[in-house]
C-alpha cells in the first residue's frame, strides 16, 4: 500500500516540476490564460470580481487526462 502512495506522490512531484518549468520559461507567453472568453470579470469603483470559468474547465480537463495517463502507467 505504501509503495502505491509513494508512486502517486512522485508522479505528482514530477508533474509539478514540469509545470513550474513551463511557466517559468514561458516569459509572458501565457498572458491569454486567465483571460479567455467565458471568464467572468466585473470591475467597479471599490469592487472587483473575477471568476475564471473557462480557464477552470480547461484545467480540469487537462488534469483529468494527465491523471488517467498516470493511472495507466502505474
BELQUI-V430775 format. One line per field, one symbol per residue. ss: DSSP state (2 for helix, 1 for strand, 0 for the rest). psi: psi as a letter, one per 40 degrees, with the letter a starting at -180 (. if undefined). burial: # if it has 24 or more other C-alpha atoms within 12 Angstrom, else .. A space follows every 10 residues. Layout:
# BELQUI-V430775
ss = ???
psi = ???
burial = ???
This chain:
# BELQUI-V430775
ss = 0222222222 2222222222 2222220000 0000000001 1110000111 1022222222 2222222222 2220
psi = dddddddddd dddddddddd ddddedfeef ddhefihehh hhhacfhhhh hgdddddddd dddddddddd ddd.
burial = .......... .......... .......... .......... .......... .......... .......... ....
